[in-house]
Amino acid sequence: MYQVLIADDHPLFREAIARVIDDGFPGSTLLEASTLEDAMALVADNDDLDLVLLDLNMPGMQGLGGLIQLRNEFPTVPAVVVSAEEDKRIILQTMTYGAVGFITKSTPRQRMIQALEQILSGSIYLPSDIIRADMAAAPARPESAVPPEVLETLTRKQLQVFERMARGEPNKVIAYELNIAESTVKAHVSAILRKLGATNRVQAILAAGDIDFGAYLRRPATRV
């Protein structure tokens, strides 16, 4: 099955995560670390790790510095941040620094299993509920980094996909909501990244800023 490293300084939380993995991925091998130093040593000694679940606040981490160090030394080992942090800016920063997912410690067990399934299948995971809540609650947001003329080149369907991407929704959910095939969503995502000049999904989400998708979607439907 999978080999997973749980790096967190709280034994009870490591135990809780271990139970989640046992439930969702029976037969997986679990390793545990309580400091960044221990985690780095275990990653170095186990070159077949499938995933590292990394707490931002354990000893040695220095916030995002520990994630950067891990990604610099072991760029091929997927790292997922598991944290109590719920600030959208920090969540997106972890993705910018190379994490393949961000799971909040308040995530229900079944949703956590689904998030891990999504990550282990090769996708990224963002907590869409927090991203949507953050967008709705914030009194002021940064302006979009996407020029209006670039947004005008997006088709209506691409705008709908981009809007849901900006909420942190995975392709499977977008496909369900828009009633289209997941392969079609992937094609739209590729087109969006190309038009935005973004190299990955996280860059596109960061660039979305405060786009008023509704205004663009209300324009005359000359293209789909």
ABEGO torsion letter per residue (X at the ends): XBBBBBBBABAAAAAAAAAAAAAABBGBBBBBBABAAAAAAAAAABAABABBBBBAABBGAGEAAAAAAAAAABAABBBBBBBABABAAAAAAAAAAGBABBBBAABBAAAAAAAAAAAAAGBBBBBAAAAAAAAAABABBBBBABBAAAAAABBAAAAAAAAAAAAGBBAAAAAAAAGBBAAAAAAAAAAAAAAAGBABAAAAAAAAEABBAAAAAABBBABX
